Amino acid sequence: MTELTPWPNGPSKTTMVDSDVSAASPSVWRRLSGSLVGAAGAVVVVAALDASWAQKAQTEPASWVALFVADVGILAVAAVALAMAVGLASMVLHPRSAPTIERLRHVLAPVEPEARAFVAVLLAVSIAAAFVWTVAVAHLGLTGLVLDEASICPPSGADSASGKHCARAVAGAVGASVGLSAAVLALALAVIALGAARAIGAELVERRPNPFVFGGVALALVVVVAAYGISTGNTSGGGGTLQILGVLKRDE
């Protein structure tokens, strides 16, 4: 005689799902609450900085507290929405457990020699590629800003209805072109970075490079090059390839 068990064919799917949901609930709320706390802290810092800058820029400034409260009111809604999006994205991308600094350290510094060399080169090349992308997109944007709409639109007067319509169309086309070019450039640089990481990393396997050292050196070089461009450029972004970074010297 066969003895009956609560689950003759194993636990039911419904029971297993309910158990998983109840076990995951604390993790879900922990992630969402962590995202909200982080967003609240960022709102406080940003609102405090913005209130200080706004107070200095006005000839008859309002009180710092009033400016701070106004900033918090403006930023709070966007911060809550962003925090919820980040929390949900974290659960989708990292379903088993929330990402931590320790896990990131293991990802960036794997034990296997091949993976370690690949990550080291990829980290260094990605930092350099991000800088190249930033400078290139800045030049694309500057080209769009200085574009002479009068040479494209018919000479019917800038204040006429057709002139305004043409100007809006040109601005939209320029914006779309800059955005598309930036996306294509990012994709191309990503492919180059991956290819370089595989090719160069294969040559460095025996040396067991430290990804943090490679990334730190690349970041230091980028900072030096960026500082040179900022110091030698003017606030209009003219003077050369790197000198476009001079716009960062503007008061705003």
C-alpha positions in Angstrom: 0.0 0.0 0.0 1.4 3.3 -1.0 1.6 5.9 1.7 0.0 9.2 0.8 2.1 12.3 1.3 1.1 16.0 1.3 2.7 16.4 -2.1 2.6 13.0 -4.0 4.4 14.6 -7.0 6.4 17.1 -5.0 5.4 20.5 -3.8 2.9 22.3 -6.0 4.0 25.2 -8.2 1.6 27.5 -6.5 3.1 26.6 -3.1 6.6 27.1 -4.3 5.8 30.5 -5.9 4.1 31.7 -2.7 7.1 30.6 -0.7 9.5 32.4 -3.1 7.4 35.6 -3.0 7.2 35.7 0.8 10.9 35.1 1.1 11.8 37.7 -1.5 9.5 40.4 -0.1 12.0 41.6 2.6 14.7 41.9 -0.1 12.3 43.8 -2.4 11.4 46.3 0.3 15.0 46.6 1.4 16.1 47.5 -2.1 13.4 50.0 -2.7 13.9 51.6 0.7 17.6 51.8 0.1 17.0 53.5 -3.2 14.7 56.0 -1.6 17.1 56.8 1.2 19.9 57.3 -1.3 17.7 59.6 -3.5 16.7 61.6 -0.4 20.3 62.1 0.5 21.1 63.2 -3.0 18.2 65.7 -3.0 19.4 67.3 0.3 22.9 67.7 -1.0 21.9 69.0 -4.5 19.3 71.4 -3.0 21.8 72.8 -0.5 24.4 73.4 -3.2 21.8 75.0 -5.6 20.4 77.2 -2.9 23.8 78.5 -2.0 24.6 79.2 -5.7 21.2 80.9 -6.3 21.7 83.1 -3.2 25.1 84.3 -4.4 23.8 85.0 -7.9 20.9 87.3 -6.9 21.3 90.9 -6.0 18.5 90.7 -3.5 18.5 87.0 -2.6 15.8 85.2 -0.8 16.7 83.4 2.4 18.7 80.2 2.0 16.0 78.2 3.8 13.3 79.3 1.3 15.5 78.5 -1.7 16.5 75.1 -0.2 12.8 74.2 0.5 11.9 75.3 -3.1 14.7 73.1 -4.5 13.6 70.1 -2.4 10.0 70.5 -3.6 11.1 70.6 -7.3 13.6 67.7 -7.0 11.6 65.4 -4.7 9.2 64.0 -7.3 11.9 63.3 -9.8 14.1 61.7 -7.1 11.3 59.4 -6.0 10.6 58.3 -9.5 14.3 57.7 -10.2 14.7 55.8 -6.9 11.9 53.5 -7.7 13.2 52.9 -11.2 16.7 52.1 -9.9 15.3 49.8 -7.3 13.2 47.9 -9.8 16.1 47.7 -12.3 18.3 46.3 -9.5 15.9 43.5 -8.9 15.7 42.7 -12.6 19.5 42.9 -13.2 20.5 41.3 -9.9 17.6 39.0 -8.9 19.4 36.9 -6.4 21.0 39.6 -4.2 21.6 43.3 -4.3 24.9 44.5 -5.8 27.6 45.4 -3.3 31.1 46.9 -3.3 32.5 43.4 -2.5 30.8 41.9 -5.5 32.0 44.7 -7.7 35.5 44.1 -6.5 35.3 40.5 -7.5 33.9 41.4 -10.9 36.6 43.9 -11.6 39.4 41.7 -10.2 38.6 38.1 -11.1 40.9 35.3 -10.1 41.3 33.6 -13.5 44.4 35.0 -15.3 42.6 35.4 -18.7 39.6 37.2 -17.2 41.8 39.4 -15.1 43.9 40.6 -18.0 40.8 41.1 -20.1 39.1 43.2 -17.4 42.3 45.2 -16.8 42.6 46.3 -20.4 38.9 46.8 -20.9 38.7 49.1 -17.8 41.6 51.2 -19.0 40.5 51.4 -22.6 36.9 52.2 -21.6 38.0 55.2 -19.5 39.9 56.5 -22.5 37.1 55.8 -24.8 34.6 57.6 -22.6 36.8 60.7 -22.6 37.2 60.5 -26.4 33.4 60.2 -26.8 32.8 63.2 -24.5 35.2 65.5 -26.5 33.8 64.3 -29.8 30.2 64.8 -28.8 31.1 68.3 -27.5 32.5 69.2 -30.9 29.3 67.8 -32.6 27.2 69.9 -30.3 29.3 73.0 -30.9 29.0 72.5 -34.7 25.2 72.4 -34.3 25.2 75.6 -32.2 27.2 77.6 -34.7 25.3 76.4 -37.7 24.0 79.4 -39.7 20.3 78.8 -40.1 20.1 81.8 -42.5 22.2 79.8 -45.1 19.7 77.0 -45.0 16.3 78.6 -44.6 14.9 80.8 -47.4 15.4 84.5 -47.1 11.8 85.2 -46.0 12.7 86.9 -42.8 13.5 85.3 -39.5 10.4 86.7 -37.9 8.0 85.4 -40.5 6.0 82.2 -40.0 7.9 80.3 -42.6 11.2 81.5 -41.2 10.3 80.3 -37.7 9.1 77.0 -39.0 12.3 76.5 -41.0 14.4 77.4 -37.9 12.6 74.9 -35.8 13.0 72.2 -38.4 16.7 72.9 -38.7 17.1 72.8 -34.9 15.3 69.5 -34.8 17.3 68.0 -37.6 20.6 69.1 -36.0 19.6 67.7 -32.6 18.6 64.4 -34.1 21.8 64.2 -36.1 23.9 65.0 -33.0 22.1 62.4 -31.0 22.3 59.7 -33.7 26.0 60.5 -34.3 26.7 60.2 -30.5 25.0 56.8 -30.3 26.9 55.5 -33.4 30.1 56.7 -32.0 29.4 55.1 -28.6 28.7 51.8 -30.3 31.9 52.0 -32.4 34.0 52.9 -29.4 32.5 50.0 -27.4 33.4 47.5 -30.2 36.9 48.9 -30.3 37.3 48.7 -26.6 36.1 45.0 -26.5 38.4 44.1 -29.4 41.4 45.8 -27.8 40.7 44.2 -24.5 40.7 40.7 -26.1 43.8 41.3 -28.2 45.9 43.1 -25.6 44.6 41.1 -22.7 45.7 37.9 -24.4 49.3 39.2 -24.5 49.2 40.2 -20.8 47.8 37.0 -19.3 51.2 35.8 -17.9 51.8 39.2 -16.2 48.5 39.1 -14.3 47.8 42.8 -14.5 45.9 44.5 -11.7 42.7 46.0 -13.1 42.6 48.7 -10.4 46.1 49.8 -11.3 45.3 49.9 -15.0 42.1 51.7 -14.4 43.7 54.2 -12.0 46.5 55.0 -14.4 44.0 55.5 -17.3 41.8 57.8 -15.1 44.9 59.8 -14.0 45.9 60.4 -17.6 42.4 61.4 -18.6 42.3 63.9 -15.7 45.7 65.4 -16.7 44.6 65.7 -20.4 41.2 67.2 -19.4 42.9 69.7 -17.1 45.2 70.8 -19.9 42.2 71.3 -22.2 40.3 73.3 -19.6 43.3 75.5 -18.7 44.3 76.3 -22.3 40.8 76.6 -23.8 38.5 79.6 -23.6 34.9 79.8 -22.4 33.5 79.7 -26.0 35.1 76.3 -26.6 37.5 77.5 -29.3 41.2 77.0 -29.8 41.6 73.3 -30.6 40.4 69.8 -30.0 40.9 69.6 -26.3 40.4 73.3 -25.7 36.6 72.8 -26.1 36.7 71.8 -22.5 37.4 75.4 -21.7 33.7 75.9 -21.5 33.8 74.3 -18.1 35.4 77.6 -16.8 32.1 79.4 -17.3 30.4 80.6 -14.1 27.2 78.7 -14.8 
